Amino acid sequence: MTAPNSPSKPGRLTVGIVGAGKVGASFGASLRLAGHAVVGASGVSEASVTRIDTMLAGVPRMDVEEVVRRSELVFLAVPDDAITELVEGLASVGAWRGGLLVAHCSGRLGLDALDAAARAGAIPLAIHPAMTFTGTSLDLDRMVGATFAVTAPAAFLPIAQALVVEMGGEPIVLEDAARPLYHAALVHGANHVVTLVSQAAALLSDAGVEDPGRLLGPLVHASIDGALADAPGAVTTLTGPVVRGDAGTVASHMAALAARPEAAHAYRAMAHATADIALTSGRLGPADYAAVIAALGEN
């Protein structure tokens, strides 16, 4: 049940959402449930307007400048590449003011993206949820227990952490300079896994397997569970022909993938990375490593 759209407890804030995409609408709805007052949201696309009407029912839709002027906490839930330009544009019209909390939801960007607001006295926060969003009420349950990377000036870090806790999440403090590496790790470990599994399923379908997901599911889940149980950088659960130094099998795979260049490229890159890890860890000797690399068809 949605909380009344007015502050009811000490420390409640008036909140504005700039960009009612999937993340922005979910953040607004979650903070509203925590008792904060969502006073305005911006959105121009049909999907954004629908999210405001459904997830933030009763919240007025207004232009960005008005959202900022009415709020004590502004969440900028816009694409990464638009954040700095948006912040500078608002600075040029004098929208920022001292004491205003302004947060972006980007994983890769740090506090520098909010410099123009900070120069006007606003307090910059970077709060990134390590999860995917649907833009529906399902997100409110999924945010509970999710990890959020928070970055803020030291004096205001407790505020960022408290906001995450109020949304049901678990905050981890991240140094500003570490955010691009943090985000690259998330993308590599999540988005690229989807790409690999999708390619593998397509290859199985080409091989005549009617239900690739049923075959891949237990194997992929076991592999991911094993990798997550390992210490960072460890390869104790890593198996397969590359780790065994089975160059003949690797060569046969490359031959089978010759007519599928996108899959072949991904296989070659990941097999090379696997061979590098196996060599470094001592699980693959130099001679076997060289044979595997040769089988991959690399110079």
C-alpha positions in Angstrom: 0.0 0.0 0.0 1.3 3.4 -0.9 2.1 5.7 1.9 0.4 9.1 2.0 2.3 11.6 -0.2 3.3 13.8 2.7 6.1 13.7 5.3 4.9 11.9 8.4 8.0 11.1 10.3 11.1 13.1 11.3 13.7 13.4 8.6 11.2 12.9 5.8 12.1 14.8 2.6 10.3 16.2 -0.4 11.6 14.1 -3.3 11.7 14.9 -7.0 12.3 12.3 -9.8 13.9 13.6 -12.9 13.4 10.8 -15.5 10.5 8.5 -14.8 12.2 5.5 -16.4 12.2 2.1 -14.8 14.8 3.1 -12.2 13.4 6.5 -11.4 9.8 5.4 -11.0 10.9 2.5 -8.7 13.1 4.8 -6.6 10.3 7.2 -6.2 7.7 4.6 -5.3 10.1 3.0 -2.8 10.9 6.3 -1.1 7.3 7.2 -1.0 6.5 3.9 0.9 9.2 5.0 3.4 7.2 8.1 4.1 9.0 10.7 2.0 6.8 13.0 -0.1 7.3 12.7 -3.9 6.4 16.1 -5.0 7.0 15.9 -8.8 8.3 13.7 -11.6 9.4 14.5 -15.1 8.9 12.3 -18.1 7.9 12.9 -21.7 7.7 9.5 -23.3 4.4 7.6 -23.2 6.1 4.9 -21.1 7.3 7.4 -18.6 3.9 9.1 -18.3 2.3 5.7 -17.7 4.8 4.9 -15.0 4.1 8.2 -13.2 0.4 7.4 -13.4 0.7 3.9 -12.1 3.8 3.7 -9.8 3.5 7.3 -8.6 -0.2 7.8 -8.7 -1.2 11.3 -7.7 2.3 12.7 -8.2 2.2 15.7 -10.6 4.2 15.6 -13.8 6.2 18.7 -14.4 9.2 20.0 -16.2 12.7 19.3 -14.9 13.4 22.7 -13.5 10.2 22.8 -11.5 10.9 19.3 -10.1 14.3 20.6 -8.8 12.9 23.8 -7.4 10.2 21.9 -5.3 12.4 19.2 -3.9 14.8 18.7 -1.0 16.1 15.5 -2.7 16.4 15.1 -6.4 17.1 11.8 -8.1 18.5 12.1 -11.6 17.4 8.9 -13.2 18.5 9.7 -16.8 21.0 8.0 -19.1 24.6 8.2 -18.0 25.7 10.3 -20.9 23.0 12.9 -20.3 23.7 13.5 -16.6 26.5 16.1 -16.7 24.8 18.1 -19.5 21.6 18.1 -17.6 23.2 19.2 -14.3 25.1 22.0 -16.1 22.0 23.1 -17.9 20.1 23.4 -14.7 23.0 25.3 -13.2 22.8 27.9 -16.0 19.2 28.7 -15.0 20.0 28.9 -11.3 18.0 25.8 -10.4 20.5 24.4 -7.9 20.7 25.8 -4.3 22.6 25.2 -1.1 21.6 22.2 0.9 19.7 20.5 -1.8 20.5 16.8 -2.1 21.1 15.7 -5.6 21.7 12.0 -6.5 22.3 10.2 -9.7 21.8 6.5 -10.3 24.7 5.8 -12.6 27.0 3.0 -11.9 30.1 4.3 -13.7 29.9 8.0 -13.0 31.1 9.5 -9.8 30.5 12.8 -8.0 32.2 14.8 -10.8 29.1 14.5 -12.9 27.3 16.7 -10.3 30.0 19.3 -10.0 27.9 22.1 -11.4 25.3 21.5 -8.7 27.9 21.2 -6.0 29.4 24.5 -6.9 26.0 26.0 -6.2 26.0 24.4 -2.7 24.0 21.3 -3.5 25.1 18.0 -1.9 26.1 15.4 -4.5 25.3 11.7 -4.0 25.8 8.7 -6.3 23.5 5.7 -5.6 23.6 2.7 -7.9 21.5 -0.4 -7.4 23.2 -3.6 -8.6 20.0 -5.1 -10.0 17.8 -4.9 -13.1 14.4 -3.1 -13.1 11.1 -3.9 -14.7 9.5 -0.5 -14.1 6.6 -2.1 -12.2 5.7 -2.7 -8.6 7.7 -6.0 -8.8 10.8 -3.9 -8.3 9.8 -2.8 -4.8 10.1 -6.3 -3.5 13.3 -7.0 -5.5 15.0 -3.9 -4.1 14.7 -5.5 -0.6 18.1 -7.0 0.1 19.7 -5.7 -3.1 23.1 -4.1 -3.0 23.5 -0.4 -3.7 26.9 1.2 -4.3 27.0 4.6 -2.6 29.5 7.4 -3.0 29.2 10.8 -1.3 31.3 13.4 0.5 32.3 11.9 3.9 30.0 14.2 5.9 26.9 13.2 3.9 27.7 9.5 3.4 25.3 8.5 6.2 22.5 10.2 4.3 23.1 8.2 1.2 23.4 5.0 3.2 20.1 5.8 5.1 18.2 6.3 1.8 19.3 2.9 0.6 18.3 1.2 3.8 14.9 2.9 3.6 14.4 1.4 0.2 15.2 -2.0 1.6 18.7 -2.2 0.1 22.1 -2.9 1.6 24.6 -0.1 0.9 28.3 -0.6 0.2 30.6 2.4 0.2 32.5 2.8 -3.0 35.4 5.2 -3.7 34.6 7.7 -6.4 37.5 6.6 -8.6 36.5 3.0 -8.3 33.1 3.4 -9.9 34.0 2.7 -13.5 35.8 -0.5 -12.6 32.9 -1.5 -10.4 30.4 -0.9 -13.2 32.6 -2.8 -15.7 32.6 -5.8 -13.4 28.8 -5.8 -13.1 28.4 -5.5 -16.9 31.0 -8.2 -17.6 29.5 -10.5 -14.9 25.9 -10.0 -15.8 25.2 -8.7 -19.3 27.9 -10.6 -21.0 26.8 -13.8 -19.3 23.4 -13.3 -20.9 25.1 -12.9 -24.3 27.1 -16.1 -23.8 24.1 -18.1 -22.7 22.0 -16.8 -25.5 24.7 -17.8 -28.0 25.1 -21.2 -26.4 21.3 -21.8 -26.6 21.3 -20.8 -30.3 24.2 -23.2 -31.0 22.4 -26.1 -29.2 19.2 -25.3 -31.3 21.3 -25.5 -34.4 22.6 -28.8 -33.2 19.1 -30.1 -33.0 18.4 -29.7 -29.3 14.7 -28.9 -28.9 14.9 -27.3 -25.4 18.3 -25.7 -25.0 17.3 -24.0 -21.8 16.5 -27.3 -20.1 19.9 -28.7 -21.0 21.8 -25.5 -20.2 20.0 -24.5 -17.0 21.5 -27.0 -14.5 25.0 -26.6 -16.1 25.0 -22.8 -16.1 23.6 -22.5 -12.6 26.1 -24.9 -11.2 29.0 -23.1 -12.9 27.8 -19.7 -11.6 27.3 -21.0 -8.1 30.8 -22.5 -8.1 32.4 -19.4 -9.4 30.6 -17.3 -6.8 31.7 -19.6 -4.0 35.4 -19.3 -5.1 37.6 -16.6 -3.6 37.9 -13.6 -6.0 40.2 -14.6 -8.8 40.3 -18.2 -7.8 39.7 -20.9 -10.4 39.2 -24.0 -8.3 35.8 -24.8 -9.9 36.9 -24.0 -13.4 36.8 -27.0 -15.7 36.7 -27.8 -19.4 39.0 -28.6 -22.3 41.0 -25.4 -22.0 42.0 -26.0 -18.4 42.8 -29.6 -19.3 45.0 -28.5 -22.1 42.9 -30.5 -24.6 43.9 -28.6 -27.7 42.3 -31.1 -30.0 38.9 -30.5 -28.6 39.4 -26.7 -28.7 40.4 -27.0 -32.4 37.3 -29.1 -33.2 35.1 -26.4 -31.5 36.7 -23.7 -33.6 36.0 -25.7 -36.7 32.4 -26.2 -35.7 32.0 -22.5 -35.1 33.6 -21.4 -38.4 30.3 -20.7 -40.0 29.1 -18.7 -37.0 31.7 -15.8 -36.7 30.0 -14.0 -33.8 29.9 -17.1 -31.6 33.4 -18.0 -32.7 34.8 -14.6 -31.8 33.2 -14.8 -28.3 34.4 -18.4 -27.8 37.9 -17.5 -28.8 38.1 -14.5 -26.5 36.7 -16.3 -23.5 38.8 -19.4 -24.1 41.9 -17.2 -24.3 41.0 -15.5 -21.1 40.4 -18.9 -19.5 43.8 -20.2 -20.7 45.5 -17.1 -19.2 43.8 -17.7 -15.8 44.7 -21.4 -15.9 48.3 -20.6 -16.8 48.7 -18.0 -14.1 47.1 -20.3 -11.4 49.4 -23.2 -12.4 46.6 -25.4 -13.6 47.9 -25.3 -17.2 51.5 -25.7 -18.2 53.3 -23.5 -20.7 53.4 -26.2 -23.4 49.7 -27.0 -23.1 48.9 -23.2 -23.0 50.7 -22.7 -26.3 48.8 -25.6 -27.9 45.5 -24.2 -26.8 46.3 -20.8 -28.1 47.4 -22.3 -31.4 44.1 -24.3 -31.6 42.2 -21.1 -31.1 43.7 -19.8 -34.4 45.3 -16.8 -32.9 48.6 -15.4 -34.1 
